[in-house]
Amino acid sequence: MKGIVLRWLILTLGIMVAAYLIEGIHVKGFGSALLAAAILGILNAVFRPILIILTLPINILTLGLFTFVINALLLMMASGVIGGLEVHGFWAAFLGSLVISLMSWLLSSFINEQGRVGYIDLKRRQNGKWE
């Protein structure tokens, strides 16, 4: 349960960073970003697998890059549901989905299966190799 809440907060942070960096995305506040992250998570869980399967041929032809288009469409769908999130245009949604995906991937890589923040402690041996 802790892992889900932590990933939800990471997605919220990604939405807020995307709104800060990209001109066409606006979030009214933290509460709106939190709700947007919840709706985006639900849309990703329900519609994303269906859209991936339906667009599988074009996704294979583009070596998986069409997935970013699907993410942009889902972000635009989330902005249509939530009044506090505004996405103006496809390219803003596309760039926003890139930022959100990168932020979520980077920060989620530090979370293990139990929902704890983990890190790897490397030590240098005498022969110069890391363990």
ABEGO torsion letter per residue (X at the ends): XAAAAAAAAAAAAAAAAAAAABAABBBAEAAAAAAAAAAAAAAAAAAAAAAAAAAAAAAAAAGGAAAAAAAAAAAAAAAAABAABBBBEAAAAAAAAAAAAAAAAAAAAABBAAGBBBBBBBBBBAAGBBX
